[in-house]
Amino acid sequence: MGVPLAWLVRHQDLRLRVLAGHGDLDREVVWAHSIELADPAPWLNGGELVLTTGLRLAETAAGCEEYVGRLAKAGVAAVGFGVGLSHEQVPPALVEAAERAGLPLLEVPLPTPFVAVTKAVMERLAEQQYEGVVQASRLQPRMTRAALHGGAQAVVRELAASTGTSVVLMDHENKVRASHPPGAGVPEAAALAGLRASERAAAAVSTGRDGVVAVQQVRVGPRAHGRLILTADRTLTPVDHLLLGHAASLVALEAEKPLRLRDEQNRVNALFLRMLLDGGVAAPAALDHLTEAGFPVREGLRVLVLRGSSPRRILEAVGNELTERGLPLFGRGHAGCAAVLLPAGHAVTAQTVTDGARARLRSRVWAGLSAAHDLSDVPAALTEALNSSSAAETRGESGVVPFESLAGRLLAAVPETRRILATLAETQLAPLAAYDAGHGTDLLVSLRTFLEHNGQWAPASAALGVHRHTLSARMERVRGLLGTDLDSAHVRAELLLALSVWQEPGGSGRIG
């Protein structure tokens, strides 16, 4: 935003006269600065109207050429030369040098003080700022009406039309959701490279071969909906930035409306699930609520439990995944995990939901799935899913662990019982391990085989590939080392459970 030189020249009270650069009066002045240095360039930023009386000007052709060259290199808009003090007229050499450099040169008569020129520039800049605010106040309601009637696409169209630019709306996955003019593409990667370096920044501006590129985050709190990208072939004005910010707010509100409704519904569903788990909802009422919510229960339901991240983050990721697949979220935090209802026999599987949640979270989670239950047995399903997810974490399973797969391994999979069994194993089996290490025997392997064959000598010895008497001798050695009665079913059961945690799959044979 600046004051055109032509406007200053037309300002009758200033009585400025153009001596050089008649064809460049469309230049804009951003400030008027009085300075009498022989080399004022180091104190200039560009766009100034430099006011001088030539007090330190070398009037030779070379001196004037050097002076004009420095000003032109500094990017000044024009030079205003005051006559009647140190010079009765503008030196002809300065006029010629300015004409050759294409630098507008204005004569400032003695009755016109430099402060009057500066004041005129400042007042016009203030007027322009006010005009920009008025313009924005007129355009913002139009943009708001566009949002009400046409959504994000209409906002993008109105922003592009109001600013005379090209606008693209990209979602959080960098897919183009709306653009204007139609078919407008994303600016070149070079122009966006510097902007991507700060994805959390609310706004950023860069320049590339496409022109000036401004990016505004479309965000509400921690939830990002994408970015508005505005491209122009000119310097952006404060009004452009104001309208870009307003458009981003409107697009964010448009994106938030269904999400806020969904968040509220998810809270209601979470409360319903808690009541269902506490037995506070009768099966007929629960069936009606689930059916109205679009949750199929013809083949019963399962509970999926995921652990490894915060329950809130997991539920948000699962909720987004289910929404994309046309299912409502019935989930809540429980014991540091996220518990979610899934319809049994549905096309949307627990593995699909878990994989989608992992991709959204970009972190590792462990998942356990209950067996299918009816509405009256949801608490039991939750217990099964919790135990299954615990087993998944213990075993480092990447897939969903169904409760049915834990038959015979559940006690070793649950951390609480596993710790008890580990203590038992360390007490009961350490003597056998030490004996095997010192004598090169296989008492532990023989004991496991004997127990897994229910104490039956013939099948156990066949599995080991030894004579029955050899196995019998080994079991006598075990009796002596452990001081236990292997004829007792309770003793055999304890030893088998201890062996289930003593040897890790693919491990070293000891508890880690």
N, C-alpha and C positions, 0 to 999 in steps of 0.2 A: 504494500500500500504506500503510495507516494503522491506528490503533487506534480502534475505535468508542467513542464516549462511553459507550454503555450498558455496555461491558465495564469501563471505568474505574469507573463508578458501582457496579457489582456487586463490585468489588474491596474486600472487607470490611476489609482492613487500612488502607485509605485513608480510610474513613468519610466519603466525599463525599456531599453532599446537594444535590439539584436544586432550585433556587429559581425558575428561569425556563427556558422552552424545552423543556418536557417532551416535546413532540411531535417534537423534532429530535435525539434521542439516537442516531440512526443516523449522524450525522456522524462523519467519521474524523479523528483527530488524527495529524498527521505529526511533531509535536514539541511538547514542553512547555517554555515559555520564561518565566522570571521577569523581570519588568520593571516599574519603578515610575515611568516617565515619564508626564507629563500627557498627552502625545501619542505613544504607542508605535508608531503606524502606519508611519512611515518605516523602521522596523527589522524589519518583518514581511513574510513572503512569502505568507502564506495557509496555512490548515490548522493553525495553532498553537493550543495551549491556553495562553492568556495567564494567568500567575499573578501576582497583585498583592495587596498589603495595603491598597491605596487611600491610600497615603502622600501622594500629590499629587492625589488626586481632589477635585474641587469637588463638595460634597455637595448643591448646589442641583439642582433638577429640570433646569434648563437645562444645568448642568455635566455631569450624568450623561447627559443626552440626547446632548450633543456627544461625550462620551467613547465611549459605545456606538456612536454613528453612525460614528465613525472606525474603530473595530475591525471593525464589520460591513462597511464599505467595503473594508477591507484583507483581508477574506475569512478571518478567524480562525474556528476551529472552535467555540471556547467560551471563557468567562472563568472562572477559578477564583479566588475571593475568599477570602483568608485572614483569619479573624476572631481576636480576642483580643489584637491588638497595637495598631494605630492605630484600629481599630474593634472594638467589642464585638460588633456584628452587621453584616450587610450592609445598607448604606443602602437604605431602601425605595424611594427615587427611582431607584436603580440597578436594583433588581429590576423596577420598572415599565417603565423604559426598555428593559431587555433583553427583557422580555416583548413589548413593542410591536415591537421590531426582529426578533423571532424568533431571538434569539441566546441559546443555552443559557448559564445562569449557575449555577455550582456553588459551594457553600460548602465551604471547606477548614478544618476545625477546627484549633485551636491545636496539639494534639498531633501533627498530621500535618505534617511539614516539606515544603516545596516540593520538596526534592531527592528525597523519597520518590516524589512524583508523577512527576517527571521520570524517575527510575530505572524505575518501573513501565512508563512509555511506551516507554523505550529497550529494556527487556528483552522487552516484547511485540513490538516491531518486529523484534528479532533472532530471536524465535521464529517470526514470520511468514516471515522470509527463509529460515530453515531449513526450515520447512514447504513453502515454495515449491520449494526444492532437492529435497526428498524427493518432492514431487508430480511435478516434472520428471523425476526419476530413474525414477519408475514409468511415466510416459507415454512417455518416449523409447524404451524397448524395444518398447512396443506399436506405436509409429510405425515402428520399424525392421522389425518383423515384417510390418507392412502393406506396406512397400516391397518386401520379399522376395517376398510372395505376390501383390501387386496393382499394383506399379509406382507411377508418379507419381500416378495417380488415387486410389489407396488412401492415399497419403501426404497428399494434399490433404484427403481425407475425414476422416482421423484428426486432422489439425491443426485443422480446423474444429470437429470434435466435442470435442476436448480443450480448446479455448479458448472455445467458445461463440461463434464468430465466423463470418464469411463469408470464404472463401478462393478465389482465382482464380490459376491458373498460366497465364502468357503466355509464348510462345516469343520468340526474338530478333527475330521479324518482327511482334511485337505481336498474334499470333493466340492466342485462348484455347484451351489444350490440355486443361485440366481445371478443374473448379469444384465447390464444395460450399457450401451446399446446391445441388442440381441446378438449373441455369439461372441461378445467381448471375452477375450482370453485373459489368462493370468499373466501378469508382467514377467519379463525374463527373470531367470533365476538369479542373475547378478544383482538385479535391483532389490530382490527380496533377501539376499544372503545376509546382509547386515541386520535385517529386521528379524530374521529367525533366530539370531544369536541371543535375543532376549524375548523368549516366548511369553514370559510373564508380564512384559511391559504393556501398559494400557494402550499406548499408541507409539508409533515410530514413523519416521520419514526417511526416504532414501531416494537416490537419483540413479537412473540407468539409461539405456538406449531408448526405453519406452517413455522417458520423461520423468517427472516427479511422481513418486509413489508414496502414498500414505496408507498405513495399516492401522486399523482400530480393532482392538479386541472386543468381541461380543461375549460378555461374561456377566453373570450374576453371582456374587460371592465366589465360592470355590468352583462353581459349575461353569465351564467354558462351552459356548455354543459355536464358536468359529471366529472368523475374522472378516471385516469389511475392508476391501482393497480398492482404493481410489487412485486413478492414474490421470495426470494432467500434463499438458505440454507447456505449462507456465508455472510460475511460483504460486503456491497456494496462499490464499488470504486467510485472515482470522475467521471470516465468515465461513469459508470452506471447512475449516477445522471444527467450527461450532456445529455446522450441519452434519458433518461426519459423525461427531460424537452423539448428536441427537438421533441420527439414524441407527447407530449401534445400540442405543438404549431401546428404541422401538423394536428392533429385530430381537433383542434379548427378551423383551416382554412377550413378544409373539411366541418365542420358543419356550418361554417359561410357563405359559398358560396351561398347556396339557400336562406339563411335568408337575406343576403345583397340584393340579387335580389328581394326578397319579400318586404323588407323594401322600396326599391326604387319604386316598383310598388305601394305599399301602399301610398307613397307620391304623386305619379301621380294621384291615385284614389282620394286622399283627395282634391287635387287641382280641379279635375273634379267635385267632389261633391260641393265644394264651388261655382264653376261657375254655377252648376245646381241650387243651392239655390238662387243665385243672378240673375237667368234668363239669364245667358250668354251662354247657350247651347240650341240649338233648339232640339225639341223632336226627330226628325229623327236621328240627329247626336248622341244624348244621347243614343238612342236605339242601334245604331251600336257599340258604345264604350262598353256598358254594355254586349252586346251579345258576342263581341270578348273577353271580360274578363271572360266569363263563368258565367255571372250573369243572371239567367232566369227572364224575365219580362212579361211573357204571361198573368199572372193574376194581373198585376200591382205590386206595391211595397209599403212597409211600412217603416216608420222611427222608430227605437228603440232608446230611449234616456236613458242613465244610468248616475246616479249621486251618489256621496258618497265618491269617491276617485278621484285622479288626472285624468283628461281626458287622458293624455298620458299612464298611467298605465292601465286604462280601455281599451283603444284602443289596446294596446299590448296584453292583455288577450283575448279580443274578436277576434283579428286577429288570434291568435293561435288556438282558438276554431273553427273559420270558416275554417281555413286551413285544420284542421283534418277532416272536413266534406265536403271538396271539394268546398268551396265557397270563392271568393275573398273578401277582406275587402274594403268597401267604407265607410270611417268614418272620422270624424274630430271633434275637440273640438269646442264647441259652448256654450257660457254663463256659463262656468265652468262645463259643462257636456260633455259627449261623445255621439255624434249622429252617428248612423250607419244605412245604408240601408239594408233592408232584402226583399227578394222576397216574395210576397203574395202567399199563398197557397202552400208553399214549405214544404218539410219534416223537414227541419231544422227550428224549431219554435223559437220564441223570448224567450220563457221560457227555452228552451234547451241552447241557447246561454248565457242567463243571469246566469243560474245555473253553467255553465262551467266557466264563467268569475269570479263568486263569489269564486268558488273552487280554481282557480288559484291565485286570489288576496288575498284570505283568509281574506276578510273583507266584511263588509256589504255594498251593493249598492242597490239603488232603481231604478226601471225600469218602463218606460211608453212607450206604443206602439200606434202608430197612426192607423187610419183606412186605408184601401187599397186605393191607389191613382194611377193615371196614371203619366207619366213622366212630364206632363205639370203642375202638382200640387204638386210638392215636397215641396215648401215652406210652404204650408198649412199643409202638413203631419208633417213637423218639429214642427210647432206651436202646433199641437195636441199632439205630443209625449212629448214636453216640459211640457205642462199642465198636461199630464197624469203622468209623472215622479214626478212632484211637488206634485200631489195628493198622489202618492205612498209614498213619503217621509213624507207628513203631516199625513197620516193615518198609517204609519209604516208597509205598506204592504210588505210581503216577496215575493209575486208573482208579475208577470208583470201586470200592470194596463192598460187595453185597453181603448182607448179613448171612445169607444162606451159605456163603463160601467159608464161613468161620467154624463150621461144624468140626468139633474136635480140637480147635485151636483158639477158642475164644478166651479161655482163662489166661493163656500165655500172651494174648494180644492186648488185654486191658492192663494199663500201667500199674494200677493198685495191686491186682493179684499177681502181676508179673514180678513185682518187687518181692512179694512173699515167696514166690516160687524160686526166685533167684537166690534168696537167702538159704532156702532149703537145699537148692542144688549145690551151693558153695559148701554147705555143711556135710551133705551126704555123699557127694560125688567127688569132692577134692581128693579123698584118700585113694579112690580108684584111679583117678588121673595120675596121681603121683606114682602109684605102683606101676601103671602102664609105662610111664616115662622112664622109670628106673629099671624095669625088667624086660621091656620090649614086648609086653603082653597086650591083649585086646579085651580086657575085662569090661570096659565101658561099652564097646560095640556089642559084645556078647550079652551083656545085661539088657541093653536096649532091644536087641532082637528077641531075647527070651520074654521080655515084658510085652512087646508088641504082638507076640504069638500067644498071649494069654497064659504063659507058663507051661505051654505044651512042648514037651521035649522033642518029639519027632519033627514037627514042622520047624521049630526054631533051629535045631541042629542042621536040618536040610538047607535052611536059608543061609546058614553060616558056612556050609560046606565042610562040617566036621562031624566026627562020630558023636553019638549021643553021650557016651561016657566022657568024652573030652569036654562037652558042654557042661555036664554034671560036675566035673572036677572044677571047672572055672566058676560055676555058681557057688560051690563050696568055698572057694577062695574069696568070693565076694561076700558071702555070709560072715566069714571070719574078719575081713577088713572093716565091714560096716557094722557088724554086731547086730544084724537084723534078721528077721524070720521071713524068708521069701515065700513061705507057704501062705502067709497072710495076704488076703486080697487088698486090705487097706495099705499095707506096706508097699505092695507092688504098684498100687495106684499112685501113691505119693512119689515113688521113685520114677514112674513114667512121666508124671507132670514135671518133676525136677529136670528130667532129661529133655523135655520139650523146650526149656529155656536155656539149657546148658550149651547146646550146639546151635549156633546161628547159621542160617543158609549162606553158604559161600564164605563163612567166617573161619576163625582159627580154632574153633572148638571150645572157646571160653566165652563167658559173658563179657560184653564190651563195656 
